[in-house]
Amino acid sequence: MAHAAARAMVAFLRCAGGARLPSWVMATPRSSKAVASAARHVEQIVQAAERAAEELRAEAEKRADERITEAEHAAQMRIRAADEEADEVRAEAVAAAEGLRNAAAEAALEARHEAQARARDLIAEARAAAREVLREGETLSNHLRELSDSLRVNAERLLRDVRDAHSELSARLDRADPDRAASGAREVRGGAAAASSDEHDVPEFIPRRPR
């Protein structure tokens, strides 16, 4: 606004300087020297107004340049701040992703260790169970072997007792009936050879003792 006012003043003074003076002024006797001095004074005023207008224009351009520079600087600062904020957000996202990945890797490693430990425990339990079954089988086998030996001994003892009782009873019968005893003795001699091999045999249902 000041720049426009200065230009308007300059234009008015220029018009005034080139215009004719009023008739009442022209009627006043003046010397050419006074007119020239007035013209110079008007010219100086015009030049001063032009200089003021130029200074105002330069000042306005300077202020405009400063405003533009400030705006550009502010825009650069905002862009820089936005870039820094974006970098921070990106860094936080990368850190969060890294943390999640590390947590997932640790969880997977822990799960694998737990699975391996569980598998080792199961294998150890299976081996212990197999050893226990083997030990129980060996114990049962030993008990059965001892029972078999005891049954064999008892069977042999029972067979020996039966034969002894049979011999004693036969002797008593022979003493009571001598004639029958003689015929019985011949029968006994005839079957002695066949019976000698089975004299000490163990019944079929009892396992034979290994020699």
C-alpha positions in Angstrom: 0.0 0.0 0.0 2.9 2.4 0.8 4.5 1.6 -2.5 1.3 2.4 -4.4 0.9 5.7 -2.5 4.5 6.7 -3.3 4.0 6.0 -7.0 0.8 8.0 -7.0 2.6 11.0 -5.4 5.4 10.8 -7.9 2.9 10.8 -10.8 1.1 13.8 -9.3 4.2 15.8 -8.9 5.3 14.9 -12.4 2.0 16.1 -13.7 2.2 19.2 -11.6 5.7 19.9 -12.8 4.8 19.8 -16.4 1.4 21.6 -16.1 0.9 25.3 -16.5 0.7 27.3 -13.3 -2.6 28.9 -12.5 -3.5 32.3 -14.0 -3.2 34.1 -10.6 0.3 32.7 -10.2 1.2 33.7 -13.7 -0.1 37.2 -13.0 2.4 37.5 -10.2 5.6 38.9 -11.6 8.4 36.4 -11.1 11.9 36.2 -12.3 13.2 33.3 -14.4 15.5 32.5 -11.6 12.7 31.9 -9.1 10.9 29.7 -11.6 14.0 27.6 -12.2 14.5 27.3 -8.5 10.9 26.1 -8.0 11.3 23.6 -10.9 14.5 22.3 -9.3 12.7 22.0 -6.0 9.9 20.1 -7.6 12.4 17.8 -9.4 14.1 17.1 -6.1 10.8 16.3 -4.5 10.1 13.9 -7.4 13.5 12.3 -7.1 13.1 11.9 -3.4 9.7 10.4 -3.9 11.1 8.0 -6.5 13.9 7.0 -4.2 11.4 6.4 -1.4 9.3 4.4 -3.7 12.3 2.4 -4.8 13.4 1.9 -1.2 9.9 0.8 -0.3 9.9 -1.6 -3.3 13.3 -3.0 -2.4 12.2 -3.4 1.3 9.0 -5.1 0.2 11.0 -7.5 -2.1 13.5 -8.1 0.7 10.7 -8.9 3.1 9.0 -11.1 0.5 12.3 -12.9 -0.1 12.7 -13.3 3.7 9.2 -14.7 4.0 9.8 -17.1 1.1 13.2 -18.1 2.7 11.5 -18.6 6.0 8.7 -20.6 4.4 11.2 -22.8 2.5 13.2 -23.3 5.7 10.1 -24.2 7.7 9.0 -26.6 4.9 12.5 -28.2 5.0 12.3 -28.4 8.7 8.9 -30.1 8.5 10.2 -32.4 5.8 13.2 -33.3 7.9 11.1 -33.8 11.0 8.7 -36.0 9.0 11.7 -38.0 7.7 13.1 -38.4 11.2 9.7 -39.4 12.5 9.3 -41.9 9.7 12.8 -43.3 10.5 11.9 -43.6 14.1 8.7 -45.4 13.3 10.5 -47.7 10.8 13.2 -48.4 13.5 10.5 -49.2 16.1 8.8 -51.5 13.6 12.0 -53.3 12.8 12.8 -53.6 16.5 9.4 -55.0 17.2 9.6 -57.4 14.3 13.1 -58.5 15.5 11.8 -59.0 19.0 8.9 -61.1 17.8 11.2 -63.2 15.6 13.6 -63.7 18.6 10.7 -64.6 20.8 9.3 -67.1 18.3 12.8 -68.6 17.8 13.2 -69.0 21.6 9.8 -70.5 21.9 10.5 -73.0 19.1 13.9 -73.9 20.7 12.3 -74.4 24.1 9.6 -76.5 22.6 12.2 -78.6 20.8 14.2 -79.1 24.0 11.0 -80.1 25.8 10.1 -82.6 23.1 13.7 -84.0 23.2 13.6 -84.3 27.0 10.2 -85.9 26.8 11.4 -88.4 24.2 14.4 -89.2 26.3 12.2 -89.8 29.3 9.9 -92.1 27.3 12.8 -94.0 26.0 14.3 -94.3 29.5 10.9 -95.5 30.8 10.6 -98.0 28.0 14.0 -99.4 28.7 13.3 -99.6 32.4 10.1 -101.4 31.6 11.9 -103.8 29.3 14.5 -104.5 32.0 11.8 -105.1 34.5 10.0 -107.5 32.2 13.2 -109.3 31.5 14.0 -109.5 35.3 10.5 -110.8 36.0 10.8 -113.3 33.2 14.1 -114.5 34.5 12.7 -114.7 38.1 9.6 -116.6 36.9 11.8 -119.0 34.8 14.0 -119.6 37.8 10.9 -120.3 40.0 9.5 -122.7 37.4 12.9 -124.4 37.1 13.0 -124.8 40.9 9.4 -126.1 40.9 10.3 -128.5 38.1 13.3 -129.8 40.0 11.2 -130.1 43.2 8.4 -132.0 41.3 11.0 -134.3 39.7 12.6 -135.1 43.1 9.2 -135.7 44.7 8.1 -137.9 41.8 11.2 -140.0 42.0 10.8 -140.2 45.8 7.2 -141.2 45.4 8.0 -143.8 42.8 10.7 -145.2 45.0 8.4 -145.4 47.9 5.7 -147.2 45.8 8.2 -149.7 44.6 9.5 -150.3 48.1 5.9 -150.8 49.3 5.2 -153.1 46.4 8.3 -155.2 47.1 7.5 -155.4 50.8 3.9 -156.4 50.1 5.0 -159.0 47.5 7.4 -160.5 50.0 4.7 -160.8 52.6 2.4 -162.5 50.0 5.2 -164.9 49.0 5.8 -165.9 52.6 2.1 -166.5 53.0 1.8 -168.7 49.7 5.1 -170.3 48.8 3.7 -172.1 45.7 2.4 -169.0 44.2 5.6 -167.2 45.1 7.6 -169.7 42.9 5.4 -169.2 39.9 5.5 -165.5 40.5 9.3 -165.6 40.7 9.4 -167.2 37.2 7.1 -164.5 35.8 9.2 -161.9 37.5 12.4 -163.2 36.0 10.8 -163.2 32.5 9.7 -159.6 32.8 12.7 -158.4 34.7 14.7 -157.5 31.5 11.8 -155.4 30.1 11.2 -153.7 33.4 14.9 -153.0 34.2 15.2 -150.1 31.7 12.1 -148.4 33.1 12.9 -149.0 36.7 13.8 -145.4 37.5 11.9 -143.7 34.7 10.0 -140.5 35.5 6.4 -140.1 34.3 5.8 -138.4 31.0 4.2 -135.4 32.4 7.4 -134.5 34.4 10.3 -133.1 32.4 13.4 -135.2 32.5 16.4 -133.7 34.2 19.2 -132.8 31.8 22.3 -135.1 32.1 
